[in-house]
């Protein structure tokens, strides 16, 4: 349940804090006061796309936060647990979502103080709030939306999942068959080329480490004369030069410092350093002598290494790759060759798999069709009952399911689903998109929204002016329907109709005010007297008469009976 929302610098709202309660809450006010802006802010909290234009003019960023109670939201609790955001000591059965939109358009989200991508936030939002907008009837004219609504009403997720899995398996198998068949068209030439390339690479027999070793050996052989000459010169400087060898010089300094250290202890640390230097210099001489002794000038080996490197580089240029990539290329081409050479047997196996998977898919589609036909019957009866109470006493709503209407493989099945309406006696049922009357379409859409909401497991339902296009006694019936939806949870309704507003357990008034040249929105909770005044305003317009107030009071009282 939505417990509280705080909005700062969003559209014309500078700062707004609203607390909500269980049951039905209605929001009313003059046109343009900001009622739907509150719904827009809630949409943003639920992960909808952010827009820099939503930031209040002159502000650096808009900030919205909402607090939800999770007692009646098991799906949301599961989501939080899966994301390790359900610490009971810190959150105490609550979920706090915060979103900031900068004037640059950049958006950031947090859930229980943890950063969260907007795409993840949408998944959580679907567990918390279901928003029904005033233009819902437009989406209901699409066949895809009709199918989705029927499936949601029918509540057969296991059947839907089985069909989707069967469709994906069959699609993948058919793609693999098509790939093999396409390769087969030019397969002979490709196999011949691959055999030649694989044989050439096998003959090269280049290991993963050989190239690095060859390059190092080539550098060493190419510089053998310099390595030997300079190494011997360094050896002479260190050890062999008469009266100038570095080791002799260090040894002389060591003897002098030894005598000085006997006189002055301050020379002892210096003596230790010199002794260490002499030992390291001796080790360096031994290592240098061994390294120089291993070196030799070998023109024959140098020629062999150059030839091997040349062969490797030529083959790499031929295949348009780096020399170091040749071993991996050999593995890849070998795998492709083996795959093509075994394609015939593989193709036969795939076709057997396709036949079995096609049968599985058809069975899953048939099972789904049966579920949909039963759900369509129930949905038609439920919506018919509501539209007949909404001023269409002879109206009949039905859902037509045509199994196997198409043969294409689809995760949604082979059915064609169509919403039909017969608005008047003697009229045949026609597709919903052909209903001429906008008022009829609004009522039908509202009935569909109400029925869909009865099946939702989302704790908070929001209806944003879904009662547009109706009035009178029909509006009162709509109000009762919305009140019943809120009885077991929470419903928030934005409306201009006093008949709907009178049915609410709680009434919030949205007003626009101007201060210091700035327009802002405020929301106030109406007590009984203020509530009757607002109902009178909604009934009577600008000038309120005693008769209008009496009518409003009577409407309010009857709604409480």
Secondary structure as UniProt FT lines:
FT   STRAND          2..10
FT   TURN            11..12
FT   STRAND          13..19
FT   STRAND          23..29
FT   TURN            31..32
FT   HELIX           35..45
FT   TURN            46..47
FT   HELIX           52..54
FT   TURN            57..58
FT   STRAND          61..69
FT   TURN            71..72
FT   HELIX           74..82
FT   TURN            83..84
FT   HELIX           88..91
FT   TURN            92..93
FT   STRAND          94..102
FT   TURN            103..104
FT   STRAND          107..111
FT   TURN            112..113
FT   STRAND          114..115
FT   HELIX           118..128
FT   STRAND          129..132
FT   TURN            134..135
FT   HELIX           136..140
FT   HELIX           143..154
FT   HELIX           157..185
FT   HELIX           187..204
FT   TURN            208..209
FT   HELIX           210..222
FT   HELIX           224..235
FT   HELIX           236..240
FT   TURN            242..244
FT   HELIX           246..263
FT   HELIX           265..267
FT   HELIX           268..294
FT   HELIX           299..318
FT   TURN            319..320
FT   HELIX           323..325
FT   HELIX           326..341
FT   HELIX           343..389
FT   TURN            390..391
FT   TURN            393..394
FT   STRAND          396..402
FT   TURN            403..404
FT   TURN            411..412
FT   STRAND          416..422
FT   TURN            425..426
FT   STRAND          430..431
FT   HELIX           432..434
FT   HELIX           438..455
FT   STRAND          460..464
FT   TURN            466..469
FT   HELIX           472..487
FT   STRAND          490..494
FT   HELIX           498..501
FT   TURN            502..503
FT   STRAND          506..515
FT   TURN            516..517
FT   STRAND          518..525
FT   HELIX           528..540
FT   HELIX           546..560
//
